[in-house]
């Protein structure tokens, strides 16, 4: 699948079956998008550690370790276009 010529990667790896908690980073410049994705992740994995921010470095700073899942707006990967 593609969106605007960029590949969309979807993984069905059962992360929740292999770990007690899941670390997730959400990166998007729209707060409503971040909140919606956060709600979905927390509903799927109630024990998830979820960090959201407008840039990837800021989101990673909020996590206690490397993320298991990154939901990334490719235009917000850490630098303004």
N, C-alpha and C positions, 0 to 999 in steps of 0.2 A: 504494500500500500504506500501511497505517497500523499503528501499535502504540500501544495505549492512547490512541487518538484523535490521535496525533501523526503527521505524514507521515514516511515512510521514503524517503529519497532514495538511489537507487542509480545510479551513473554508470559507464559503460563507456568513458570517455575513455582512449585508449591513452597514458597518461602516460609509460610506460617507453620508448615509441618516439620521443618527442620530446626527451628529456633523458638525460644521462649518469647522473644520480643524482636520486633523489626524496626530498624532505623530508616526513616524516609526523609528525603529532602525534596521540597517543592520550590521551584524557581519560576516566577512569573511576575510581570509588572502590574498585574491586575489583582487587587486584594480579593475581589469576589471569586476569581478563579482559584486562587490559593485556598480560600476558605472552603470552597466546594470540593476540591480535591482532598483537602485535609479531612473533611467529613466522611468522604468515601473510604479513605484509608483507615481512619479510626473505627468506622463501622465494620470493616473487613477484619482488621487486626486491633482489637480493643487495647492490647498492651503495647501498641506501636509508639515509638518515640518519633514524633513528626516535627520537623523544623521547616519553616517557610520564610522566604525572603525574596527581594527583587533581584539578587545576584547569587550565583553559585557559591562564591567564597563566603558571603554572609550567612547563607543557609548552612554550610558546612561548619562554620564557627559555632553554631547553635547545637550541633549534635555531639554526643559523647564519644563517637567513633565514626569510622567510615560507614556511609549509608549502604543499606541493602538495596534500596529502591531510590531512583532519582526521577522525578517528574520535571522535565526541563522544557521551557519555551526556548527553542533554539536561538531566538534573537535576544535572549537575556542571559547568555552564558557567562556573564561576568563583565562585559564591556558594552558600552553603548555603541550602536552602529554609526 
